[in-house]
Amino acid sequence: MLVNGSPSGPPETRAPTERSYDVPIYAFIIADLIAIAVMVFGLYFPRHRRRDMIVAFLSINVGVMGVTYAMTNADISLGFGLGIFAVLSIIRLRSTEMDHAEIAYYFTAIALGLLGGFPSISPSVSFTLMAVLLAVIAIGDNPALFSRARQQQLVLDRAFTDETAAIAHLEELLGARVHRVQIRKVDLVQDTTAVDVRYSLPRGGVARADAGAGSRTAVAQAPSAPAAVGTRDYATAAFAPGSAS
């Protein structure tokens, strides 16, 4: 309804697009530093003992937190921000091999940095998510969780083309229950088989080849294959250059 060319009635109220909190950015920085310190020095290093990954986790966490805070306070477009993270995503980790657990720690460090670099969100939400991330990785990487489960890559000194026969041989060799075997490579000339085996240790016991994971020496020293080892050593000596015929 218009009165003298101007709208009448109560004025329209717009919901604020951004909500500010009284918690300073220093609180987010301190919370992020405490969280990454707990993750690195309280969870990761005591369990995995890789000193070279400490500086990687700390630097990527602080770097992501700084870049995130700069992006939230600068007048830049969404496409520019996505482009920065796209550039970061093409970096390949080619220096050393990382297992799946270390990759999980790596992404947790990034997530903690993102949460610590957004002061515009609720502090309770940010700090709660940090605690949830730490709790999840603490439980998921707990050594007591499925402590008897093992996974190894072995090279057997016999050629197996049948998974059932390979499982029976591995259960006798390892002294454990084999759940899954994946034959990676069968060499009929060298009479070898490369396998990826998943098995469980017996209660209160240790598998026979558990100490020598994946090594051919450990497989050759197993009680079930002394004849094959002796045959191979004889064949090597017989056909070695300069050997007597």
C-alpha positions in Angstrom: 0.0 0.0 0.0 1.3 3.4 -1.0 0.7 6.6 0.9 1.8 9.8 -0.8 4.0 7.8 -3.1 5.9 6.1 -0.3 5.3 2.6 1.1 3.5 2.3 4.4 3.7 -0.4 7.1 6.5 -1.8 9.0 9.9 -1.7 7.3 11.3 -4.9 5.9 14.2 -6.5 7.9 16.9 -8.4 6.2 18.8 -11.2 7.9 22.5 -10.5 8.2 24.5 -12.4 5.7 27.5 -12.6 8.0 27.6 -13.2 11.7 30.5 -12.0 13.7 31.7 -13.4 17.0 33.6 -11.8 19.8 36.2 -14.5 19.9 39.5 -13.1 18.5 41.5 -14.9 15.8 44.2 -15.7 18.4 41.8 -18.1 20.0 41.4 -20.0 16.8 45.2 -20.0 16.2 45.9 -21.3 19.7 43.2 -24.0 19.3 44.6 -25.1 16.0 48.2 -25.3 17.4 47.1 -27.3 20.4 45.1 -29.7 18.1 48.0 -30.2 15.7 50.4 -30.7 18.5 48.2 -33.4 20.1 47.8 -35.1 16.7 51.6 -35.1 15.8 53.2 -35.6 19.2 50.5 -37.4 21.0 49.1 -39.7 18.3 51.2 -40.0 15.2 54.8 -40.1 16.3 54.3 -42.5 19.3 52.5 -44.9 16.9 54.4 -44.6 13.6 57.9 -43.2 14.6 58.5 -41.3 11.4 60.4 -38.1 12.3 60.5 -36.7 8.8 56.7 -36.4 8.8 56.6 -34.1 11.8 57.7 -31.0 9.9 55.4 -32.0 7.0 52.3 -32.1 9.3 53.1 -29.0 11.2 54.0 -26.9 8.1 51.0 -27.9 6.0 48.6 -27.3 9.0 50.0 -23.8 9.7 50.2 -22.9 6.0 46.6 -23.9 5.3 45.4 -22.0 8.3 47.3 -18.8 7.2 46.1 -19.1 3.6 42.5 -19.7 4.7 42.5 -16.7 7.1 43.9 -14.5 4.4 41.3 -15.6 1.9 38.4 -15.0 4.3 39.6 -11.5 5.0 40.6 -10.4 1.5 38.2 -9.2 -1.2 38.8 -12.0 -3.6 36.4 -14.1 -5.7 35.4 -17.7 -5.1 37.1 -18.8 -8.3 40.4 -17.4 -7.2 40.2 -19.3 -3.9 39.3 -22.5 -5.7 42.1 -21.9 -8.1 44.6 -21.7 -5.2 43.4 -25.0 -3.8 43.5 -26.5 -7.3 47.2 -25.6 -7.5 47.8 -27.2 -4.1 46.0 -30.3 -5.2 48.3 -31.0 -8.2 51.4 -31.4 -5.9 52.3 -35.0 -5.9 53.9 -36.6 -2.9 56.8 -38.2 -4.7 59.5 -37.9 -2.0 58.8 -41.0 0.1 56.0 -43.5 0.1 53.1 -42.8 2.5 50.7 -45.5 3.7 47.0 -45.0 4.0 47.2 -44.2 7.8 49.7 -41.4 7.1 47.6 -40.0 4.4 44.7 -39.9 6.9 46.9 -37.9 9.3 47.9 -35.6 6.4 44.3 -34.7 5.5 43.5 -34.3 9.2 46.2 -31.7 9.5 44.7 -29.9 6.5 41.2 -30.0 8.0 42.5 -28.7 11.3 44.1 -25.8 9.5 40.9 -25.0 7.6 38.9 -24.9 10.8 41.5 -22.7 12.5 41.5 -20.3 9.7 37.8 -19.5 9.7 37.1 -17.0 12.5 33.7 -16.1 11.0 32.2 -19.5 12.0 31.0 -20.3 15.5 33.9 -21.0 17.9 32.0 -23.8 19.5 31.4 -25.5 16.1 35.1 -25.1 15.1 36.5 -26.3 18.4 34.0 -29.2 18.5 35.0 -30.3 15.0 38.6 -30.2 15.9 38.0 -32.5 18.8 35.9 -34.8 16.7 38.7 -35.1 14.1 41.2 -36.0 16.8 38.9 -38.5 18.4 38.2 -40.2 15.1 41.9 -40.6 14.2 42.8 -41.6 17.7 40.2 -44.4 17.6 40.7 -45.5 14.0 44.5 -45.7 14.4 44.4 -47.3 17.8 46.9 -50.3 17.9 44.3 -52.2 20.0 41.8 -52.1 17.1 42.0 -55.4 15.2 45.4 -55.9 16.7 45.8 -59.4 15.3 45.0 -58.5 11.7 48.1 -58.4 9.3 48.7 -57.6 5.7 51.9 -58.5 3.9 53.4 -58.9 0.5 55.3 -62.1 0.1 57.4 -63.8 -2.6 56.9 -67.5 -2.5 59.5 -69.9 -3.9 56.8 -71.9 -5.7 54.6 -71.0 -8.6 50.9 -71.0 -7.6 48.2 -70.5 -10.2 45.4 -71.6 -7.9 44.3 -69.3 -5.0 43.1 -72.3 -2.9 46.4 -74.0 -3.1 48.2 -70.7 -2.3 46.0 -70.1 0.8 46.7 -73.6 2.1 50.4 -73.1 1.6 50.4 -69.7 3.3 48.4 -70.9 6.3 51.0 -73.6 6.8 53.8 -71.2 6.2 52.5 -68.4 8.4 50.8 -70.5 11.1 47.8 -68.2 10.9 44.4 -68.0 9.4 44.5 -66.5 5.9 41.4 -64.4 5.0 42.3 -63.2 1.6 45.1 -63.8 -1.0 45.6 -61.8 -4.1 48.2 -63.3 -6.6 50.2 -60.4 -8.0 52.6 -62.2 -10.2 53.4 -65.8 -11.2 56.8 -66.5 -12.7 56.9 -70.0 -14.1 60.5 -69.7 -15.2 61.9 -68.7 -11.8 59.2 -70.7 -10.0 58.0 -67.8 -7.8 54.7 -66.2 -6.9 54.2 -62.7 -5.5 51.1 -62.5 -3.3 49.3 -59.9 -1.2 48.0 -61.8 1.9 45.6 -60.7 4.6 45.6 -62.9 7.7 45.0 -62.9 11.5 47.4 -64.0 14.1 46.4 -66.7 16.5 45.3 -65.7 20.0 48.4 -65.3 22.1 50.7 -66.4 19.3 52.9 -64.9 16.6 52.9 -65.9 12.9 56.1 -67.6 11.7 57.0 -65.1 9.0 55.6 -62.0 10.7 59.1 -60.7 11.6 60.3 -60.8 8.0 57.4 -59.2 6.2 57.6 -59.7 2.4 61.2 -60.8 2.3 62.2 -63.8 0.2 64.7 -64.9 2.9 61.9 -65.2 5.4 59.9 -67.4 3.1 62.9 -69.5 2.1 63.6 -70.2 5.8 60.1 -71.5 6.5 60.0 -75.2 7.5 57.8 -76.1 4.5 60.3 -75.3 1.8 63.8 -76.6 2.6 64.0 -78.8 -0.5 63.1 -76.0 -2.9 65.7 -73.7 -1.4 68.4 -76.4 -1.7 67.4 -77.2 -5.3 67.6 -73.5 -6.3 71.0 -73.0 -4.6 72.3 -76.1 -6.5 70.9 -74.8 -9.8 72.5 -71.4 -9.2 75.9 -72.9 -8.4 75.7 -75.3 -11.4 75.0 -72.6 -14.0 77.2 -69.9 -12.4 80.0 -68.5 -14.7 83.2 -70.3 -14.2 81.7 -73.2 -12.3 82.9 -76.8 -12.9 80.6 -78.9 -15.0 
